[in-house]
Amino acid sequence: MKKADRLFETIINRADSPSIKWGRYQQHGIISFGTADMDFKSPACVRDALVKKAESGLYAYEYKTDEYYQAITDWFSDNHHWHIERAWLTNCPGMWAMLSLCLRAYTKPGDNILIHAPHFHPAISVIEGAERHVVTQALTFDGNRYRFDPNCFEETLVRENVRLFFLVNPHNPTGLLFTREELSLIADICDRHDVLVVSDEINSYITYDNAAFVPYGSVSTSSSLNSVTLTSPSKAFNLQGLTYAIGIIPNKELWQRLENVRVGMDFDFATNIFSLTAVTAAYQKGQEWLVHLNGYLQANLDFMDAFLKVNLPQITLIRPGGGYIAWLDFRALGLTSDELRQVILDKARIGLTWGETFGKEGEGFERLNFACPRDILHQGLEQLKSAFS
């Protein structure tokens, strides 16, 4: 075992904690592969920074420092060759709050908002909660992988008079990682039809099979000036409980419109100081840890892929391009959603995120979070194998 792998091999008992991922199963002895957080400790650089802040005993209002802004701009320059400016940045307590702000800043009640299907269910709640209409356009699926169809995409934009497209890249739950060429097509189409793009890139920090993530706003002048990028180090560094999101908005007018709404909701005055501390530390000092994490998750993905092909060939893994969730196709088993859930919970004794919650395109699929020690992943897969034997 590589020394770096030991960082992620320690099994942490979260069943007795108030963990959303594990707490729902603590009375049932079920292994949870559901909610998308990791069963790993955050990197030492983040933990040390948070302890230092806590020990200061001072938790009053703080502004964002030059160090904070420099950490973010350096990260995107070093990792993506995207030279963002401090003036483009904004923040909010969480990605869904940021999407909600965007809907209120750039659209009006009754407007049509497009999202790819299968779709991540909280996005639907946020869009409908803002009194906007959800329009879905299914990604093309050939039985092994999902693809973006620009012709169908443009037809849907025009037919439904879409005002805003919510791009999720890498896509949740399919793991589709959009190429630079695909993003360029999206930018051209949306620019042509005056559709704003809000790009959720929270899962972009981890990629597989030597694939490179391309930020939407970095693709072209059109993509830069007609978009809002939503990002956060929370998924990659396991900081979800600190609920922090960053907005990158190169277009000054769009930035100001969002700021007007943000101020109106009292998100402008101060930010959780522990969130600021963790974000700064992760971007400044977390790169080496993230490289090791990416390697460990790549090995987890390869292990799961090989296990399923040998032991459960009737279950197809859709290999993700990024993130740490696997989209599993159970349809060859011929079970209904209720029957499938019963076998997985009652016989396999594992918890997944049920495919039907991602819309009708998710029926017969399940989502599995593989950001856990490999021994836990192996145990869960063995239990799945026994359940379907």
Contacts in CASP RR format, 6 or more apart in sequence:
PFRMAT RR
TARGET T0000
AUTHOR 0000-0000-0000
METHOD contacts of the structure
MODEL  1
MKKADRLFETIINRADSPSIKWGRYQQHGIISFGTADMDFKSPACVRDAL
VKKAESGLYAYEYKTDEYYQAITDWFSDNHHWHIERAWLTNCPGMWAMLS
LCLRAYTKPGDNILIHAPHFHPAISVIEGAERHVVTQALTFDGNRYRFDP
NCFEETLVRENVRLFFLVNPHNPTGLLFTREELSLIADICDRHDVLVVSD
EINSYITYDNAAFVPYGSVSTSSSLNSVTLTSPSKAFNLQGLTYAIGIIP
NKELWQRLENVRVGMDFDFATNIFSLTAVTAAYQKGQEWLVHLNGYLQAN
LDFMDAFLKVNLPQITLIRPGGGYIAWLDFRALGLTSDELRQVILDKARI
GLTWGETFGKEGEGFERLNFACPRDILHQGLEQLKSAFS
1 9 0 8 1.000
4 292 0 8 1.000
4 296 0 8 1.000
5 292 0 8 1.000
5 296 0 8 1.000
5 299 0 8 1.000
7 40 0 8 1.000
7 289 0 8 1.000
7 292 0 8 1.000
7 293 0 8 1.000
7 296 0 8 1.000
8 40 0 8 1.000
8 292 0 8 1.000
8 293 0 8 1.000
8 296 0 8 1.000
8 373 0 8 1.000
9 373 0 8 1.000
9 374 0 8 1.000
9 375 0 8 1.000
10 41 0 8 1.000
10 373 0 8 1.000
11 39 0 8 1.000
11 373 0 8 1.000
11 375 0 8 1.000
11 376 0 8 1.000
12 39 0 8 1.000
12 40 0 8 1.000
12 41 0 8 1.000
14 21 0 8 1.000
14 22 0 8 1.000
14 23 0 8 1.000
14 39 0 8 1.000
15 22 0 8 1.000
15 23 0 8 1.000
15 25 0 8 1.000
15 26 0 8 1.000
15 29 0 8 1.000
16 26 0 8 1.000
17 23 0 8 1.000
19 37 0 8 1.000
20 35 0 8 1.000
20 37 0 8 1.000
21 32 0 8 1.000
21 34 0 8 1.000
21 35 0 8 1.000
21 37 0 8 1.000
21 369 0 8 1.000
22 32 0 8 1.000
23 32 0 8 1.000
24 32 0 8 1.000
25 31 0 8 1.000
25 32 0 8 1.000
25 351 0 8 1.000
28 349 0 8 1.000
29 349 0 8 1.000
30 345 0 8 1.000
30 349 0 8 1.000
30 350 0 8 1.000
30 351 0 8 1.000
31 349 0 8 1.000
31 350 0 8 1.000
31 351 0 8 1.000
31 376 0 8 1.000
31 379 0 8 1.000
31 380 0 8 1.000
31 383 0 8 1.000
32 350 0 8 1.000
32 351 0 8 1.000
33 350 0 8 1.000
33 351 0 8 1.000
33 352 0 8 1.000
33 368 0 8 1.000
33 369 0 8 1.000
33 370 0 8 1.000
33 372 0 8 1.000
33 377 0 8 1.000
33 380 0 8 1.000
34 351 0 8 1.000
34 352 0 8 1.000
34 353 0 8 1.000
34 367 0 8 1.000
34 368 0 8 1.000
34 369 0 8 1.000
35 353 0 8 1.000
35 369 0 8 1.000
36 172 0 8 1.000
36 235 0 8 1.000
36 324 0 8 1.000
36 325 0 8 1.000
36 369 0 8 1.000
36 371 0 8 1.000
37 235 0 8 1.000
37 238 0 8 1.000
37 240 0 8 1.000
37 369 0 8 1.000
37 371 0 8 1.000
38 238 0 8 1.000
38 324 0 8 1.000
38 371 0 8 1.000
38 372 0 8 1.000
39 371 0 8 1.000
39 372 0 8 1.000
39 373 0 8 1.000
39 376 0 8 1.000
40 238 0 8 1.000
40 293 0 8 1.000
40 371 0 8 1.000
40 372 0 8 1.000
40 373 0 8 1.000
41 47 0 8 1.000
41 238 0 8 1.000
42 237 0 8 1.000
42 238 0 8 1.000
42 239 0 8 1.000
42 278 0 8 1.000
42 282 0 8 1.000
43 237 0 8 1.000
43 282 0 8 1.000
43 285 0 8 1.000
43 286 0 8 1.000
43 289 0 8 1.000
43 290 0 8 1.000
44 289 0 8 1.000
45 281 0 8 1.000
45 282 0 8 1.000
45 284 0 8 1.000
45 285 0 8 1.000
45 286 0 8 1.000
45 289 0 8 1.000
46 237 0 8 1.000
46 239 0 8 1.000
46 278 0 8 1.000
46 281 0 8 1.000
46 282 0 8 1.000
46 286 0 8 1.000
48 281 0 8 1.000
49 277 0 8 1.000
49 278 0 8 1.000
49 280 0 8 1.000
49 281 0 8 1.000
50 274 0 8 1.000
50 277 0 8 1.000
50 278 0 8 1.000
50 281 0 8 1.000
53 273 0 8 1.000
53 274 0 8 1.000
53 277 0 8 1.000
54 274 0 8 1.000
59 273 0 8 1.000
61 269 0 8 1.000
61 270 0 8 1.000
62 270 0 8 1.000
62 271 0 8 1.000
62 273 0 8 1.000
62 276 0 8 1.000
63 270 0 8 1.000
64 91 0 8 1.000
64 271 0 8 1.000
64 276 0 8 1.000
65 276 0 8 1.000
65 280 0 8 1.000
67 280 0 8 1.000
67 284 0 8 1.000
68 276 0 8 1.000
68 279 0 8 1.000
68 280 0 8 1.000
69 86 0 8 1.000
69 89 0 8 1.000
71 279 0 8 1.000
71 280 0 8 1.000
71 283 0 8 1.000
71 284 0 8 1.000
72 84 0 8 1.000
72 89 0 8 1.000
72 246 0 8 1.000
72 279 0 8 1.000
72 283 0 8 1.000
73 83 0 8 1.000
73 84 0 8 1.000
73 85 0 8 1.000
73 86 0 8 1.000
74 283 0 8 1.000
74 284 0 8 1.000
75 283 0 8 1.000
76 82 0 8 1.000
76 83 0 8 1.000
76 84 0 8 1.000
76 215 0 8 1.000
76 248 0 8 1.000
77 83 0 8 1.000
77 84 0 8 1.000
78 287 0 8 1.000
79 287 0 8 1.000
80 213 0 8 1.000
80 214 0 8 1.000
80 215 0 8 1.000
80 218 0 8 1.000
81 218 0 8 1.000
82 215 0 8 1.000
82 217 0 8 1.000
82 218 0 8 1.000
84 248 0 8 1.000
84 250 0 8 1.000
85 250 0 8 1.000
87 252 0 8 1.000
87 255 0 8 1.000
88 248 0 8 1.000
88 249 0 8 1.000
88 250 0 8 1.000
88 255 0 8 1.000
89 246 0 8 1.000
89 247 0 8 1.000
89 248 0 8 1.000
89 249 0 8 1.000
90 246 0 8 1.000
90 247 0 8 1.000
90 249 0 8 1.000
90 255 0 8 1.000
90 258 0 8 1.000
90 259 0 8 1.000
90 262 0 8 1.000
91 244 0 8 1.000
91 245 0 8 1.000
91 246 0 8 1.000
91 247 0 8 1.000
91 267 0 8 1.000
91 271 0 8 1.000
92 98 0 8 1.000
92 101 0 8 1.000
92 245 0 8 1.000
92 247 0 8 1.000
92 262 0 8 1.000
92 267 0 8 1.000
93 243 0 8 1.000
93 244 0 8 1.000
93 245 0 8 1.000
93 267 0 8 1.000
93 271 0 8 1.000
93 272 0 8 1.000
93 275 0 8 1.000
94 232 0 8 1.000
94 234 0 8 1.000
94 243 0 8 1.000
94 244 0 8 1.000
94 245 0 8 1.000
95 200 0 8 1.000
95 202 0 8 1.000
95 230 0 8 1.000
95 232 0 8 1.000
95 245 0 8 1.000
96 122 0 8 1.000
96 123 0 8 1.000
96 126 0 8 1.000
97 243 0 8 1.000
97 245 0 8 1.000
97 267 0 8 1.000
98 230 0 8 1.000
98 245 0 8 1.000
98 247 0 8 1.000
99 123 0 8 1.000
99 126 0 8 1.000
99 127 0 8 1.000
99 166 0 8 1.000
99 198 0 8 1.000
99 200 0 8 1.000
99 230 0 8 1.000
100 126 0 8 1.000
100 130 0 8 1.000
101 258 0 8 1.000
101 261 0 8 1.000
101 262 0 8 1.000
101 265 0 8 1.000
101 267 0 8 1.000
102 164 0 8 1.000
102 198 0 8 1.000
102 228 0 8 1.000
102 230 0 8 1.000
102 258 0 8 1.000
103 113 0 8 1.000
103 126 0 8 1.000
103 127 0 8 1.000
103 130 0 8 1.000
103 132 0 8 1.000
103 164 0 8 1.000
104 130 0 8 1.000
104 261 0 8 1.000
105 254 0 8 1.000
105 257 0 8 1.000
105 258 0 8 1.000
105 260 0 8 1.000
105 261 0 8 1.000
106 163 0 8 1.000
106 164 0 8 1.000
106 196 0 8 1.000
106 198 0 8 1.000
106 228 0 8 1.000
106 254 0 8 1.000
106 257 0 8 1.000
106 258 0 8 1.000
107 113 0 8 1.000
107 130 0 8 1.000
107 132 0 8 1.000
107 163 0 8 1.000
107 164 0 8 1.000
109 130 0 8 1.000
109 131 0 8 1.000
109 132 0 8 1.000
110 131 0 8 1.000
110 132 0 8 1.000
110 133 0 8 1.000
111 132 0 8 1.000
111 133 0 8 1.000
111 163 0 8 1.000
111 164 0 8 1.000
112 132 0 8 1.000
112 133 0 8 1.000
112 135 0 8 1.000
112 160 0 8 1.000
112 161 0 8 1.000
112 162 0 8 1.000
112 163 0 8 1.000
113 127 0 8 1.000
113 132 0 8 1.000
113 133 0 8 1.000
113 134 0 8 1.000
113 135 0 8 1.000
113 162 0 8 1.000
113 163 0 8 1.000
113 164 0 8 1.000
113 165 0 8 1.000
113 166 0 8 1.000
114 135 0 8 1.000
114 136 0 8 1.000
114 137 0 8 1.000
114 156 0 8 1.000
114 157 0 8 1.000
114 160 0 8 1.000
114 162 0 8 1.000
114 164 0 8 1.000
114 165 0 8 1.000
114 166 0 8 1.000
114 195 0 8 1.000
115 123 0 8 1.000
115 124 0 8 1.000
115 127 0 8 1.000
115 134 0 8 1.000
115 135 0 8 1.000
115 136 0 8 1.000
115 137 0 8 1.000
115 165 0 8 1.000
115 166 0 8 1.000
115 168 0 8 1.000
116 136 0 8 1.000
116 137 0 8 1.000
116 138 0 8 1.000
116 139 0 8 1.000
116 148 0 8 1.000
116 167 0 8 1.000
116 168 0 8 1.000
116 171 0 8 1.000
117 136 0 8 1.000
117 137 0 8 1.000
117 138 0 8 1.000
117 139 0 8 1.000
117 358 0 8 1.000
117 359 0 8 1.000
117 360 0 8 1.000
117 361 0 8 1.000
118 138 0 8 1.000
118 139 0 8 1.000
118 173 0 8 1.000
118 174 0 8 1.000
118 355 0 8 1.000
118 358 0 8 1.000
118 359 0 8 1.000
118 361 0 8 1.000
118 362 0 8 1.000
118 365 0 8 1.000
119 134 0 8 1.000
119 136 0 8 1.000
119 358 0 8 1.000
119 359 0 8 1.000
119 361 0 8 1.000
120 168 0 8 1.000
120 172 0 8 1.000
120 173 0 8 1.000
120 358 0 8 1.000
121 357 0 8 1.000
121 358 0 8 1.000
121 359 0 8 1.000
123 166 0 8 1.000
123 168 0 8 1.000
124 134 0 8 1.000
127 133 0 8 1.000
127 134 0 8 1.000
127 166 0 8 1.000
128 134 0 8 1.000
135 156 0 8 1.000
135 160 0 8 1.000
135 162 0 8 1.000
137 152 0 8 1.000
137 153 0 8 1.000
137 156 0 8 1.000
138 361 0 8 1.000
139 146 0 8 1.000
139 147 0 8 1.000
139 148 0 8 1.000
139 149 0 8 1.000
139 171 0 8 1.000
139 174 0 8 1.000
139 176 0 8 1.000
139 361 0 8 1.000
140 146 0 8 1.000
140 147 0 8 1.000
140 148 0 8 1.000
140 149 0 8 1.000
140 152 0 8 1.000
141 147 0 8 1.000
141 361 0 8 1.000
143 316 0 8 1.000
143 329 0 8 1.000
144 316 0 8 1.000
144 318 0 8 1.000
145 176 0 8 1.000
145 318 0 8 1.000
145 319 0 8 1.000
146 171 0 8 1.000
146 174 0 8 1.000
146 175 0 8 1.000
146 176 0 8 1.000
146 318 0 8 1.000
147 176 0 8 1.000
148 176 0 8 1.000
148 178 0 8 1.000
148 182 0 8 1.000
148 185 0 8 1.000
148 186 0 8 1.000
150 182 0 8 1.000
150 185 0 8 1.000
150 186 0 8 1.000
150 189 0 8 1.000
153 186 0 8 1.000
153 189 0 8 1.000
154 189 0 8 1.000
154 193 0 8 1.000
156 162 0 8 1.000
157 165 0 8 1.000
157 189 0 8 1.000
157 190 0 8 1.000
157 193 0 8 1.000
157 195 0 8 1.000
158 193 0 8 1.000
162 193 0 8 1.000
162 195 0 8 1.000
163 195 0 8 1.000
163 196 0 8 1.000
164 195 0 8 1.000
164 196 0 8 1.000
164 197 0 8 1.000
164 198 0 8 1.000
165 186 0 8 1.000
165 190 0 8 1.000
165 195 0 8 1.000
165 196 0 8 1.000
165 197 0 8 1.000
165 198 0 8 1.000
166 198 0 8 1.000
166 200 0 8 1.000
167 178 0 8 1.000
167 186 0 8 1.000
167 197 0 8 1.000
167 198 0 8 1.000
167 199 0 8 1.000
167 200 0 8 1.000
167 216 0 8 1.000
168 199 0 8 1.000
168 200 0 8 1.000
169 176 0 8 1.000
169 177 0 8 1.000
169 178 0 8 1.000
169 183 0 8 1.000
169 199 0 8 1.000
169 200 0 8 1.000
169 201 0 8 1.000
169 204 0 8 1.000
169 213 0 8 1.000
169 216 0 8 1.000
170 176 0 8 1.000
170 177 0 8 1.000
170 178 0 8 1.000
170 203 0 8 1.000
170 204 0 8 1.000
170 207 0 8 1.000
170 213 0 8 1.000
170 320 0 8 1.000
170 321 0 8 1.000
170 322 0 8 1.000
170 323 0 8 1.000
171 177 0 8 1.000
171 178 0 8 1.000
172 203 0 8 1.000
172 325 0 8 1.000
173 325 0 8 1.000
173 327 0 8 1.000
173 353 0 8 1.000
173 355 0 8 1.000
173 358 0 8 1.000
173 362 0 8 1.000
173 365 0 8 1.000
173 367 0 8 1.000
174 318 0 8 1.000
174 320 0 8 1.000
174 327 0 8 1.000
175 203 0 8 1.000
175 318 0 8 1.000
175 320 0 8 1.000
175 321 0 8 1.000
175 322 0 8 1.000
175 323 0 8 1.000
175 325 0 8 1.000
175 327 0 8 1.000
176 320 0 8 1.000
176 321 0 8 1.000
177 207 0 8 1.000
177 211 0 8 1.000
177 213 0 8 1.000
177 320 0 8 1.000
177 321 0 8 1.000
177 322 0 8 1.000
178 186 0 8 1.000
178 214 0 8 1.000
179 214 0 8 1.000
180 214 0 8 1.000
180 219 0 8 1.000
183 214 0 8 1.000
183 216 0 8 1.000
183 219 0 8 1.000
183 223 0 8 1.000
184 219 0 8 1.000
184 220 0 8 1.000
184 223 0 8 1.000
186 197 0 8 1.000
186 216 0 8 1.000
186 223 0 8 1.000
187 197 0 8 1.000
187 216 0 8 1.000
187 219 0 8 1.000
187 220 0 8 1.000
187 222 0 8 1.000
187 223 0 8 1.000
187 226 0 8 1.000
187 227 0 8 1.000
188 222 0 8 1.000
189 195 0 8 1.000
190 196 0 8 1.000
190 197 0 8 1.000
190 226 0 8 1.000
191 222 0 8 1.000
191 226 0 8 1.000
196 226 0 8 1.000
196 227 0 8 1.000
196 228 0 8 1.000
196 254 0 8 1.000
197 216 0 8 1.000
197 223 0 8 1.000
197 226 0 8 1.000
197 227 0 8 1.000
197 228 0 8 1.000
198 227 0 8 1.000
198 228 0 8 1.000
198 230 0 8 1.000
199 215 0 8 1.000
199 216 0 8 1.000
199 217 0 8 1.000
199 227 0 8 1.000
199 228 0 8 1.000
199 229 0 8 1.000
199 230 0 8 1.000
200 230 0 8 1.000
201 213 0 8 1.000
201 215 0 8 1.000
201 216 0 8 1.000
201 229 0 8 1.000
201 230 0 8 1.000
201 231 0 8 1.000
202 230 0 8 1.000
202 231 0 8 1.000
202 232 0 8 1.000
202 234 0 8 1.000
202 235 0 8 1.000
202 245 0 8 1.000
203 235 0 8 1.000
203 322 0 8 1.000
203 323 0 8 1.000
203 324 0 8 1.000
203 325 0 8 1.000
204 213 0 8 1.000
204 215 0 8 1.000
204 231 0 8 1.000
204 322 0 8 1.000
204 323 0 8 1.000
205 213 0 8 1.000
205 233 0 8 1.000
205 235 0 8 1.000
205 236 0 8 1.000
205 290 0 8 1.000
205 323 0 8 1.000
206 235 0 8 1.000
206 236 0 8 1.000
206 290 0 8 1.000
206 293 0 8 1.000
206 294 0 8 1.000
206 297 0 8 1.000
206 322 0 8 1.000
206 323 0 8 1.000
206 324 0 8 1.000
207 213 0 8 1.000
207 294 0 8 1.000
207 321 0 8 1.000
207 322 0 8 1.000
207 323 0 8 1.000
208 297 0 8 1.000
208 298 0 8 1.000
208 301 0 8 1.000
208 319 0 8 1.000
208 320 0 8 1.000
208 321 0 8 1.000
208 322 0 8 1.000
209 298 0 8 1.000
209 319 0 8 1.000
209 321 0 8 1.000
211 321 0 8 1.000
211 322 0 8 1.000
213 322 0 8 1.000
215 229 0 8 1.000
216 223 0 8 1.000
216 227 0 8 1.000
216 229 0 8 1.000
217 223 0 8 1.000
217 224 0 8 1.000
217 227 0 8 1.000
217 229 0 8 1.000
217 248 0 8 1.000
217 250 0 8 1.000
218 224 0 8 1.000
224 250 0 8 1.000
224 251 0 8 1.000
225 250 0 8 1.000
225 251 0 8 1.000
226 251 0 8 1.000
227 249 0 8 1.000
227 250 0 8 1.000
227 251 0 8 1.000
228 247 0 8 1.000
228 248 0 8 1.000
228 249 0 8 1.000
228 254 0 8 1.000
228 258 0 8 1.000
229 247 0 8 1.000
229 248 0 8 1.000
229 249 0 8 1.000
230 245 0 8 1.000
230 246 0 8 1.000
230 247 0 8 1.000
231 245 0 8 1.000
231 246 0 8 1.000
231 247 0 8 1.000
231 248 0 8 1.000
232 239 0 8 1.000
232 244 0 8 1.000
232 245 0 8 1.000
232 246 0 8 1.000
232 279 0 8 1.000
233 239 0 8 1.000
233 278 0 8 1.000
233 279 0 8 1.000
233 282 0 8 1.000
233 283 0 8 1.000
234 240 0 8 1.000
234 241 0 8 1.000
234 242 0 8 1.000
234 243 0 8 1.000
234 244 0 8 1.000
234 245 0 8 1.000
235 323 0 8 1.000
235 324 0 8 1.000
236 282 0 8 1.000
236 290 0 8 1.000
236 293 0 8 1.000
237 278 0 8 1.000
237 282 0 8 1.000
237 286 0 8 1.000
237 289 0 8 1.000
237 290 0 8 1.000
239 275 0 8 1.000
239 278 0 8 1.000
239 279 0 8 1.000
239 282 0 8 1.000
242 272 0 8 1.000
242 274 0 8 1.000
242 275 0 8 1.000
242 278 0 8 1.000
243 272 0 8 1.000
243 275 0 8 1.000
244 271 0 8 1.000
244 272 0 8 1.000
244 275 0 8 1.000
244 276 0 8 1.000
244 278 0 8 1.000
244 279 0 8 1.000
246 279 0 8 1.000
249 255 0 8 1.000
249 258 0 8 1.000
259 268 0 8 1.000
262 268 0 8 1.000
297 323 0 8 1.000
297 324 0 8 1.000
297 370 0 8 1.000
297 371 0 8 1.000
299 374 0 8 1.000
300 370 0 8 1.000
300 371 0 8 1.000
300 372 0 8 1.000
300 374 0 8 1.000
300 377 0 8 1.000
301 319 0 8 1.000
301 320 0 8 1.000
301 326 0 8 1.000
301 370 0 8 1.000
303 374 0 8 1.000
303 377 0 8 1.000
303 378 0 8 1.000
304 317 0 8 1.000
304 326 0 8 1.000
304 368 0 8 1.000
304 370 0 8 1.000
304 377 0 8 1.000
304 381 0 8 1.000
305 317 0 8 1.000
305 319 0 8 1.000
307 378 0 8 1.000
307 381 0 8 1.000
308 315 0 8 1.000
308 316 0 8 1.000
308 317 0 8 1.000
308 328 0 8 1.000
308 381 0 8 1.000
311 381 0 8 1.000
311 385 0 8 1.000
312 381 0 8 1.000
312 384 0 8 1.000
312 385 0 8 1.000
312 388 0 8 1.000
314 330 0 8 1.000
314 332 0 8 1.000
314 333 0 8 1.000
314 388 0 8 1.000
315 328 0 8 1.000
315 329 0 8 1.000
315 330 0 8 1.000
315 332 0 8 1.000
315 333 0 8 1.000
315 384 0 8 1.000
315 388 0 8 1.000
316 328 0 8 1.000
316 329 0 8 1.000
316 332 0 8 1.000
317 326 0 8 1.000
317 327 0 8 1.000
317 328 0 8 1.000
317 329 0 8 1.000
318 326 0 8 1.000
318 327 0 8 1.000
318 328 0 8 1.000
318 329 0 8 1.000
319 326 0 8 1.000
320 326 0 8 1.000
320 327 0 8 1.000
324 369 0 8 1.000
324 370 0 8 1.000
324 371 0 8 1.000
325 353 0 8 1.000
325 367 0 8 1.000
325 368 0 8 1.000
325 369 0 8 1.000
325 370 0 8 1.000
326 367 0 8 1.000
326 368 0 8 1.000
326 369 0 8 1.000
326 370 0 8 1.000
327 365 0 8 1.000
327 367 0 8 1.000
328 352 0 8 1.000
328 365 0 8 1.000
328 366 0 8 1.000
328 367 0 8 1.000
328 368 0 8 1.000
329 364 0 8 1.000
329 365 0 8 1.000
330 340 0 8 1.000
330 364 0 8 1.000
330 365 0 8 1.000
330 366 0 8 1.000
331 364 0 8 1.000
331 365 0 8 1.000
333 340 0 8 1.000
333 388 0 8 1.000
335 343 0 8 1.000
335 364 0 8 1.000
337 354 0 8 1.000
337 355 0 8 1.000
337 356 0 8 1.000
337 363 0 8 1.000
337 364 0 8 1.000
340 364 0 8 1.000
340 366 0 8 1.000
341 354 0 8 1.000
343 387 0 8 1.000
343 388 0 8 1.000
344 350 0 8 1.000
344 351 0 8 1.000
344 352 0 8 1.000
344 366 0 8 1.000
344 384 0 8 1.000
344 387 0 8 1.000
345 351 0 8 1.000
347 386 0 8 1.000
347 387 0 8 1.000
348 380 0 8 1.000
348 383 0 8 1.000
348 384 0 8 1.000
348 386 0 8 1.000
348 387 0 8 1.000
348 388 0 8 1.000
349 383 0 8 1.000
349 387 0 8 1.000
350 380 0 8 1.000
350 383 0 8 1.000
350 384 0 8 1.000
352 366 0 8 1.000
352 367 0 8 1.000
352 368 0 8 1.000
353 366 0 8 1.000
353 367 0 8 1.000
353 368 0 8 1.000
353 369 0 8 1.000
354 366 0 8 1.000
354 367 0 8 1.000
355 362 0 8 1.000
355 363 0 8 1.000
355 364 0 8 1.000
355 365 0 8 1.000
355 366 0 8 1.000
355 367 0 8 1.000
356 362 0 8 1.000
356 363 0 8 1.000
356 364 0 8 1.000
358 365 0 8 1.000
358 367 0 8 1.000
370 377 0 8 1.000
END
